[in-house]
Amino acid sequence: MANPMEDEWLWGWDPAPGIVSVWAEPDGRAFVWRRTREGGGLVREDVRFRPWLLLSSLDDLTHLGPQLRPEREGPAPRRVTWEELEGPGALRYLVRADDGRALAAAVLHGASRRLGRALGHVRDLDPNTALSMPPEEQYLIASGRTYFRDLRFDELRRLQFDLETTGLDPERDRIFLVALRDPDGGTEVLDARGGGDADEADLLRRLVERIRFHDPDVIENHNLHGFDLPFLARRAKLLDVPLGMGRAGAPGLRQRPASRGAAVGRTPGRSEAMRRARYTVPGRELIDTMDAVLRHDFSARDLPGHGLKVVARHLGIAGPEREYIPGAKVYEVFQKDPERVRRYASDDVKEAAGLAHLLGGAAFALARMAPRRYERLADAGPATGVLDPLLVRAYLRAGAALPAHEEGDGTSHSGAALHLFATGVARHVVKADVASLYPSLMRQYRIGPKRDRLGVLLALVDRLVDQRLAAKAKAKAAPAGSPERHTHEALSAAMKIVVNSAYGYLGAVGLTRFSDVHAANEVTRRGREVLALLCRELARRGVTLLEADTDGVYFAVPEDWRELDERRVVSEVAALLPPRVKLEFDGRYAAMLSHEPKNYALLPYQGPLILRGVAFRSSRAEPFGEDFLRRALTCLLAGDIPGVRDAYVSTVMALRRRQVPTFDVSSRVRLTKTPSQYLAIRERRRELPYEAMLAGGRKDWALGERVRVYRAVGGRAGLLPDPEDDAEGVPGSDARDYDVEYYVRLLKDTFAARLVRALKPEDFATVFDDPGQPSLFAPLLTNARPVLTVVLDPRTVEPAPGEDVSRTSSS
C-alpha cells in the first residue's frame, strides 16, 4: 500500500492542475500559468510566497536584533523569521522573509563581518553552512506544486522557430530569415525585406509579434541555446530591438547558469574556462531538443550523430522530399532561389517538432515530479539536477534538518562488475537484460545512505523503478517505429538514468549531500554476487557466455535451439535471482562481434547492424573508416570473409583515386587549448587541430569549440568549415587534398584492427594485405571462418592466477 508521505516526496502535495510555467522573483512574487480543464484556456495566478534559505546557524543574522524572530510568532513586515528543523542535520535553520534579496543581504552582511572579507552572493558561502535555490524552486518546494498535473505532452502549446543567418558571427553577420511552426502545426517563413539594419530589425520585431500572437507555452528548436537564442539576443542588442518574448514584464531574454549552452562573455585568448549560460523568459519554457537527443543517446547509444538532420533521418522523421542545403551555402542559395531556402527552413522546424514529440517525454515526466522549471529539467543532470531537489523538498516537508556534505573516511568506491568471457564472432546470440540491477539491489536489501534517516532516497528509487518498468512495458507493446514506442522509450531511458544515478549518488563522496561510499560498496558487492550467480547458472544450461555487466548478459546458444528454448533458459535463471532483481529476455541476434568490454557489433536476424562502444562509434572517428567498418562487419558477421577483403580493397582504392570526399577523412575534435596556450608549446609539439586553425586563418578560437580537421598532403593541416551541416550529407566545395597514404595506414591500423579478434592471424594478414603490393603466397580466403576465443571461464568468474582458460574454435 502506498505511503501518502512518500507519494508527496515524489509528486508534491498541491493538486493544482495544468501548470505550464512558473516564474518567481526574489522579492516574493510568483506568477503561475495554468491550462484549465475547461477547453484548455490559459489563466495566470499572481501569488506571494516567502523566499527562504537553509542555514547551519543563526550567527550571521544576530545583527538584525529584534528584526529576527521565531517563525511561531508569525511573519511581520521587514522581519526575518526562523524555524529550527528537527533531527541531527547540519542545515537546521529555515529562515524566511518577505523579500529574498533583503534576506540574502542580511546573511551576507553577517557572514562578511564574520569572515573578514566581502561576499557577493550566498553561493559564495560554504555549502555546509547555507543552501540557496532559485526563486522558482523555492516557490515549488514550499508550495508542493509541480508542472503538468492532469496534462498530456501533446496538450502543451509548442512553437518551434529556426534562424537562417548570413554567417556564424553575430557581431558582423545578420539574420535574414526565420521559419516558425505554430502550436497548431502550421508553418510560416519571415524574410528580411532588405539587407540593411532597419530590415533586420523589422524581421526581429515581426518574430516577436508572431510569438506573442501564437502564445506558446514552450518554444523549441535544435541547438536553441547553443546558437539561435544567443545569436538572436546579440543581434537584437546591436539593433536595439526589445525581445519581449515572455508573457509578463518588460525584460526580454534573461540568462541563467548552465553546463551546456551559449558561451557568455567570451574573449578570444582567455585562458579561464568560458562561463556557460542559457536563456529564459517569464511564462514560457525554452526547450533545446539537443538535450533530449543527448539524453536518449546516453542510454540507447544508437545515434550516428547529434545534429538535427542526421538524427531526424535516423529516427524516421525526415520526409522523402526533405530539402537539404549545406549550411555555408544557405545565404548564397537564398539570393538565387529563395523558395528553396524557405522549404529548407520549414523542414527544419518540422523536424525539431518531430524530435520534441518523440524524445521530449522524458523531461516532461520529470517536471511532473521534481520541483524545478521544466526547461531546467530538460538539461539537468540526474543526481544534482533531479534527485537533489526531490530530497530537499522531502526533508523540508517533513520538517527535518538536512545533512552536510561529508568528505568520507578514505574508503574508495569499488567499481562495477564487468566480465568479458569471449572475444571474436559468436552466432545465435541472446541478450538477457537485468532491469536496473543496482537500484533493484538497493530496494531488495534496503541499502541506502546512513544519513538519510527518513529513507527518502530508497522511497524515490522504489517509485522510479516502477515508473521505468511500466514505461518499458508500454514501449515493447507499441508498434516498432511508432511515436508511442519512441515516447515510452524516452521516458524509460530518463527513468533509468535517474534511478541508476541513485547508486552513483551514494558513491559521490563530497559531491552529494547523502553520499555514503560504504552503502555504495555494499550495493556493488551484492551486484557481483548476483552477476556471478547469473553467469554460472546460464553456463550450466549449455550456453556460451560472451559479456556480462550490470545492464545484462550476452550469450550464444547451440545452433539447434529455437527462440522458445532461449526464453526458457532466461526464465529458469531469472527464478533463481532475488525477487526484486528482474532478468528479462531482451533480444536475439544472428551474430555478434565481441571486441572489448562494452564494445561490440550485433547483426539482428532482421534489420540493420547495431554498433556499441567507442571502438565502433565515436564522434572523433573519420566517416570513411566508420563506413568501412559497417560494410566489413556486415560481411564478417555473415561469415563472408572474402566480402571483408572486398570492403577493404575498395576503400583503399577509393582513397588512392581520391574518390573519398575530404569530409569523410576529417575528424571532429574539441579544442582544449586557448591560442596562447598552444602557441606557448608549438615549437616543441605541433598538433593537427591547432595547426589547421592557424592554416585556415583562425588565430582566435574558444575553449571547447568543435572543429573538423584533416591531414593534407605534405604534412599540412586542413580545416573544414561548418562541420555540423556538412556532416549531414551536403558538403560544399571539396579540394580532396588529403594525405592518401596516411589515411590508408589509418584504415588498417585503426579501423581494420577492430576485427583482429575475429580472425586467425594468417587470415587477418591476408584480408588486410595491401592491394597495391599483394603477397605472392597469400592463402585463399575461400575456407576462412571467423573465430571465437573464450578468455574467461564462467564457473570461476575470476580465473585463478596463471590459469590458462582460453581456447579457440571456428564459429
Protein Blocks (a to p, Z undefined) as FASTA:
>chain_A
ZZfklmmmmnojbfcghiabdcddfkopacdddddfehoiacddddddddddddfbfklm
mmnmmmpccfklopaehiacddddedjbfblcccddfblklmmmmmmmmmmmmnopacfb
fklpcfklbccddfklmmmmmnopaehihiafklpccdddddddfbfbfklmccfbdcdd
dfkopacddddfbjbfklmmmmmmmmmmmmmmnopabdcdehklmmmmmmmmmmmmmnop
acdfbfedjbdcdddddfbdcdehiaehiabdcdddddddehiacddfklmmmmmmmmno
pafbjbfklmmmmnomacfklccddfklmmmmmmmmmmlmmmmmmmmmmmmmmmmmmmmm
mmmmmmmmmgcdfklmmmgcfklmmmmmmmmmmmmmnopacddddebjoiacdddddddf
bgcjdehiaddddehkllmmmmmnopacfklmnommmmmmmmmmmmmmmmmmmmmmpcgh
iaklmmmmmmmmmmmmmmmmmmmmmmmghkamkbcfklmmmmmmmmmmmmmmmmmmmmmn
opacfbdcfkbccddddfkbcfklmmmmmmmmmmmpcfklccddfbdcfbdcdfbghiac
dddfbdcdddedjklocfkbcfklmmmmmmmmmmmmnopaklmmmmmmmmmmmmmnopac
fklmpccdddfbdfklmmmmmmmoccfklmmmmmnopabdcehiacdddddehhiacdde
hkllmmnopacddeklacfklmmmmmmmmmmmmmmmmpcfklmmmmmgcfklccfkbccf
klgccddddfbdfklopacehiafbdcddZZ
